[in-house]
Each structure stands twice: as C-alpha cells, then as structure tokens.
C-alpha cells in the first residue's frame, strides 16, 4: 500500500523531486534551499501534517529521519535518502 502511495504522490507531483519533511527540521530547510538554488522543483509532504504517512515511508525506505527524498526526473521515483545523500547526489549529476 505504501509503495503505491509513493507512486501516486510521484505521478501527481509533476516536479523534479518528491520530499517528505517535518516541522523544525534544519536539514529539511537546507534541502529546500539546495533544490531552490539549483532551480529544481519539488512536491513536499510534511509528516507533522500527515502523521500516519511516516510509518509507511519508513517501511518502504528504511530511512527513519527527515527529509526523505525521491528523484522523479527519470520517469519514476528513485529513492535518494536524506539531505547529505541528496547533496552528494546532486554534485554528481
């Protein structure tokens, strides 16, 4: 069910990235600044606003912290990780 939810979010997004965030998260703010600085678009779901979503995302990704980042640019959601992984990933692309 959760993989389907991620696929639905990705399909509906129409953006470069799909991100799951939380309130008061410095890494989430840094991620948005990084994406904005590279003029990359993103669709955001905040776990504080959608608390039941978090458990499913963790089950699918094994990533327990926010942000949780998916690249949507090459046709499907590709899980990247959090801020540090995304920062390294974007330096290579």
N, CA and C of each residue as an Amber inpcrd file, in Angstrom:
protein
   279
   0.8130000  -1.1920000   0.0000000   0.0000000   0.0000000   0.0000000
   0.8570000   1.2570000   0.0000000   1.9350000   1.2790000   0.7610000
   2.7480000   2.4820000   0.8410000   3.5500000   2.7210000  -0.4230000
   4.0590000   1.6470000  -1.0230000   4.7500000   1.8400000  -2.3040000
   3.7990000   2.4590000  -3.3030000   2.5530000   2.0220000  -3.2880000
   1.5430000   2.5920000  -4.1780000   1.3180000   4.0660000  -3.8590000
   1.3260000   4.4130000  -2.5710000   1.1550000   5.8100000  -2.1730000
   2.3010000   6.6650000  -2.7100000   3.5280000   6.1740000  -2.5930000
   4.6750000   6.9130000  -3.1140000   4.5500000   7.0740000  -4.6240000
   4.1630000   6.0010000  -5.3050000   3.9740000   6.0840000  -6.7560000
   2.8810000   7.0850000  -7.1150000   1.7940000   7.0990000  -6.3520000
   0.7290000   8.0790000  -6.5900000   1.2320000   9.4980000  -6.3680000
   1.9400000   9.7190000  -5.2700000   2.4870000  11.0530000  -4.9960000
   3.4230000  11.4840000  -6.1230000   4.2670000  10.5590000  -6.5690000
   5.2220000  10.8660000  -7.6390000   4.5040000  11.1980000  -8.9330000
   3.4940000  10.4220000  -9.2510000   2.7630000  10.6350000 -10.5060000
   2.0130000  11.9630000 -10.4980000   1.4580000  12.3050000  -9.3410000
   0.6950000  13.5490000  -9.2290000   1.5910000  14.7760000  -9.1020000
   2.8420000  14.5920000  -8.7290000   3.7200000  15.7150000  -8.3910000
   3.9780000  16.6470000  -9.5670000   4.4040000  16.1150000 -10.6890000
   4.7590000  16.9830000 -11.8040000   5.9740000  17.8560000 -11.5090000
   6.8400000  17.4070000 -10.5980000   8.0240000  18.1690000 -10.2080000
   9.2610000  17.2910000 -10.3520000  10.4300000  17.8850000 -10.1090000
  11.6880000  17.1540000 -10.2110000  11.8940000  16.1890000  -9.0500000
  11.4430000  16.5700000  -7.8550000  11.6710000  15.7770000  -6.6490000
  10.4010000  15.6570000  -5.8330000  10.3340000  14.5860000  -5.0740000
   9.2850000  14.3600000  -4.0850000   9.9920000  14.2840000  -2.7420000
   9.5650000  15.1250000  -1.7920000  10.2430000  15.1410000  -0.4960000
   9.2240000  15.0070000   0.6320000   9.6360000  14.2960000   1.6620000
   8.8570000  14.1540000   2.8890000   9.6630000  14.8350000   3.9870000
   9.0160000  15.7400000   4.7160000   9.7170000  16.6060000   5.6560000
   9.0250000  16.6210000   7.0150000   9.5860000  17.3980000   7.9220000
   8.9860000  17.6340000   9.2300000   9.1820000  19.0760000   9.6320000
   8.3520000  19.5300000  10.5560000   8.4960000  20.8930000  11.0890000
   9.7780000  20.9920000  11.9080000  10.3280000  22.1690000  11.9600000
  11.5070000  22.4610000  12.7900000  12.6900000  21.5650000  12.4410000
  12.8350000  21.2390000  11.1800000  13.8990000  20.3580000  10.7030000
  14.8930000  21.1960000   9.9080000  16.0770000  21.3880000  10.4770000
  17.0990000  22.1710000   9.7810000  17.5480000  21.5400000   8.4800000
  17.6240000  20.2190000   8.4530000  18.0200000  19.5380000   7.2140000
  16.9500000  19.6650000   6.1360000  15.6820000  19.7210000   6.5460000
  14.6040000  19.9090000   5.5740000  14.7020000  21.2940000   4.9380000
  14.9720000  22.3110000   5.7530000  15.1410000  23.6750000   5.2440000
  16.3640000  23.7410000   4.3390000  17.4550000  23.1030000   4.7330000
  18.6600000  23.0840000   3.9040000  18.3940000  22.3910000   2.5690000
  17.6260000  21.3140000   2.5920000  17.2880000  20.6040000   1.3560000
  16.5000000  21.5120000   0.4210000  15.4900000  22.1840000   0.9520000
  14.6870000  23.0740000   0.1010000  15.5350000  24.2070000  -0.4560000
  16.4510000  24.7400000   0.3460000  17.3630000  25.7820000  -0.1460000
  18.2650000  25.2330000  -1.2530000  18.7540000  24.0130000  -1.0730000
  19.6070000  23.3780000  -2.0770000  18.8500000  23.2030000  -3.3890000
  17.6450000  22.6750000  -3.3130000  16.8480000  22.4570000  -4.5300000
  16.4670000  23.7820000  -5.1780000  16.0490000  24.7530000  -4.3730000
  15.7160000  26.0800000  -4.9080000  16.9270000  26.7140000  -5.5850000
  18.0860000  26.5780000  -4.9660000  19.3100000  27.1650000  -5.5240000
  19.6990000  26.5600000  -6.8600000  19.3100000  25.3410000  -7.0890000
  19.5900000  24.6770000  -8.3670000  18.4010000  24.7650000  -9.3190000
  17.3850000  25.5320000  -8.9110000  16.1640000  25.7120000  -9.6920000
  15.4920000  24.3820000 -10.0170000  15.4830000  23.4960000  -9.0210000
  14.8060000  22.1990000  -9.1320000  13.5030000  22.2760000  -8.3500000
  12.4480000  21.7630000  -8.9430000  11.1400000  21.8310000  -8.3100000
  10.9080000  20.6120000  -7.4310000  10.0190000  20.7620000  -6.4580000
   9.7240000  19.6460000  -5.5630000   8.2860000  19.7290000  -5.0590000
   7.7640000  18.5820000  -4.7590000   6.4790000  18.4480000  -4.0730000
   6.7870000  17.9520000  -2.6730000   6.1920000  18.6110000  -1.6820000
   6.5150000  18.3170000  -0.2860000   5.2990000  17.7790000   0.4580000
   5.5320000  16.7260000   1.2230000   4.5600000  16.2160000   2.1840000
   5.2170000  16.3040000   3.5550000   4.5460000  16.9710000   4.4790000
   5.0870000  17.1800000   5.8180000   4.4930000  16.1380000   6.7650000
   5.3430000  15.3440000   7.3970000   4.8830000  14.3010000   8.3100000
   4.1280000  14.8680000   9.5160000   4.4170000  16.0930000   9.9040000
   3.6810000  16.6810000  11.0140000   2.2320000  16.9800000  10.6110000
   2.0050000  17.2160000   9.3400000   0.6570000  17.4440000   8.8300000
  -0.0170000  16.1400000   8.3940000   0.7860000  15.1150000   8.1050000
   0.2960000  13.7980000   7.6610000   0.9880000  12.7180000   8.4930000
   0.7120000  12.6360000   9.7900000   1.4920000  11.7560000  10.6740000
   1.3880000  10.2690000  10.3340000   0.2860000   9.8040000   9.8120000
   0.1560000   8.3760000   9.5080000   0.9930000   7.9650000   8.3060000
   1.4260000   8.9110000   7.5370000   2.2380000   8.6520000   6.3530000
   3.6440000   8.1870000   6.7280000   4.1590000   8.6710000   7.8340000
   5.5540000   8.4380000   8.2140000   5.8950000   6.9510000   8.3230000
   5.0940000   6.1870000   9.0160000   5.3850000   4.7700000   9.2300000
   5.5380000   4.0360000   7.8920000   4.6550000   4.2860000   6.9690000
   4.7250000   3.6240000   5.6760000   5.9650000   3.9880000   4.8880000
   6.3490000   5.2500000   4.9390000   7.5440000   5.6970000   4.2180000
   8.7800000   5.0260000   4.8180000   8.8320000   4.9400000   6.1480000
   9.9580000   4.2730000   6.8130000   9.9970000   2.7960000   6.4240000
   8.8410000   2.1440000   6.3690000   8.7990000   0.7280000   5.9980000
   9.3520000   0.4910000   4.5980000   9.0360000   1.3680000   3.6750000
   9.4850000   1.2040000   2.2890000  10.9570000   1.5540000   2.1230000
  11.4150000   2.6140000   2.7960000  12.7690000   3.1340000   2.5550000
  13.7960000   2.7240000   3.6120000  13.3580000   2.3210000   4.7840000
  14.2430000   2.0920000   5.9390000  14.9590000   3.3700000   6.3630000
  14.4660000   4.4980000   5.9330000  15.0440000   5.8030000   6.2730000
  14.1830000   6.4030000   7.3770000  14.7330000   6.5430000   8.5640000
  13.9450000   6.9120000   9.7410000  13.9200000   8.4020000  10.0550000
  14.7270000   9.1940000   9.3730000  14.7770000  10.6260000   9.6510000
  14.2520000  11.4080000   8.4580000  13.9840000  12.6760000   8.6840000
  13.5960000  13.5630000   7.5920000  14.7780000  14.4550000   7.2570000
  14.8520000  14.8880000   6.0240000  13.9300000  14.6340000   4.9320000
  14.1340000  13.2600000   4.2980000  13.1180000  12.8550000   3.5500000
  13.1700000  11.6490000   2.7260000  12.9850000  12.1320000   1.2860000
  13.9270000  11.7980000   0.4140000  13.9820000  12.4130000  -0.9100000
  13.9170000  11.3640000  -2.0200000  13.0670000  11.6530000  -3.0150000
  12.9620000  10.8390000  -4.2240000  13.1920000  11.7320000  -5.4370000
  14.0090000  11.2620000  -6.3660000  14.2260000  11.9470000  -7.6420000
  13.1700000  11.4360000  -8.6140000  12.4390000  12.3570000  -9.2180000
  11.3770000  11.9930000 -10.1590000  11.7400000  12.2970000 -11.6040000
  12.9460000  12.7380000 -11.8510000  13.2870000  13.2490000 -13.1800000
  13.4310000  12.1830000 -14.2490000  13.7570000  10.9650000 -13.9210000
  13.9880000   9.9540000 -14.9450000  12.8610000   8.9340000 -15.0220000
  11.6360000   9.3910000 -14.8590000  10.4970000   8.5390000 -15.1120000
   9.9090000   7.7940000 -13.9410000  10.5600000   7.7640000 -12.8260000
   9.9850000   7.0580000 -11.6920000  10.6140000   7.5220000 -10.4190000
   9.9790000   7.2640000  -9.2860000  10.5940000   7.7150000  -8.0430000
  11.8150000   6.8790000  -7.6970000  12.9580000   7.5400000  -7.6470000
  14.1950000   6.8860000  -7.2310000  14.5560000   7.4320000  -5.8500000
  14.5820000   6.5490000  -4.8630000  14.9080000   6.9570000  -3.5030000
  16.3710000   7.3430000  -3.4250000  16.6270000   8.5330000  -2.8690000
  17.9950000   9.0260000  -2.7090000  18.4440000   8.8930000  -1.2570000
  17.6410000   9.3270000  -0.3280000  17.9970000   9.3220000   1.0890000
  17.5760000  10.6170000   1.7200000  18.4490000  11.1850000   2.5540000
  18.1820000  12.4510000   3.2250000  18.9640000  13.5850000   2.6050000
  19.2070000  14.6240000   3.4050000  19.9020000  15.8050000   2.8910000
  21.3160000  15.4910000   2.4240000  22.1030000  14.8330000   3.2590000
  23.5040000  14.5730000   2.8980000  23.6030000  13.7590000   1.6150000
  22.7900000  12.7250000   1.4950000  22.8190000  11.8870000   0.2830000
  22.3900000  12.6880000  -0.9390000  21.3940000  13.5450000  -0.7620000
  20.9140000  14.3610000  -1.8870000  21.9680000  15.3700000  -2.3060000
  22.6430000  15.9690000  -1.3480000  23.7040000  16.9270000  -1.6470000
  24.8080000  16.2510000  -2.4700000  25.2380000  15.0690000  -2.0380000
  26.2660000  14.3260000  -2.7970000  25.7420000  13.9180000  -4.1700000
  24.5150000  13.4540000  -4.2240000  23.8840000  13.0100000  -5.4700000
  23.8420000  14.1460000  -6.5000000  23.4470000  15.3260000  -6.0630000
  23.3340000  16.4590000  -6.9920000  24.7010000  16.9520000  -7.4640000
  25.7280000  16.7420000  -6.6890000  27.0690000  17.1140000  -7.1280000
  27.5450000  16.2210000  -8.2730000  27.0100000  14.9940000  -8.3390000
  27.3970000  14.0610000  -9.4020000  26.5660000  14.2290000 -10.6590000
  25.4040000  14.8700000 -10.5300000  24.5130000  14.9980000 -11.6940000
  24.5690000  16.3830000 -12.2820000
